[in-house]
Amino acid sequence: MKSSRLFFLLALFVLAAAVSWFVFSQSHRSAIGERITVYYTKLDGTTEVPWTISLRPQAGGESAAERLHNAALYAAVQAIAGPSSTIDAIRFPPGTQVRSLNVNGSTADVDLSGEVRSQGGGSLGESGEFKALVWTLTALPGIDAVAIRIEGERVDTLPGGHLALDTPLRRSDW
């Protein structure tokens, strides 16, 4: 009788430990899988085209917040780089880089290098490049808006003045 009670208590302990581990590990898992969608804007300036890229698996010990940050940074870099050069698309100016990216609540705060100021495509170009970036980042779970900085500074618009950047951009802005 004593050994069956001991066996029962041991089994109950193992079950409780397994359930605790599962609950704890799931609370730190991200909703972001191993593939993300990046967008580019066609030359018509209105059509967004998705393409899927691979993302490394979530690392052990990487929190959901870290996973979101890392995925958003990678997605932004891919959106700035654009699709293959064989595809006609509105592109960010050559040399444009993502200097940093932080996720604050549901807003991705992206700091771009100064090359972005040399966009030569007028309002269509400015709108197309930022539309692709916003659509890419807001495709990630938990991001609803994108705030833009250039060389660390908030700007009202790019030099062309065609696109307001003084407030976070959302998909609904297009």
Summary of the structure (lengths in Angstrom):
residues: 174
radius of gyration: 21.9
end to end distance: 72.5
largest distance: 84.5
contacts: 480
relative contact order: 0.14
helix: 40%
strand: 22%
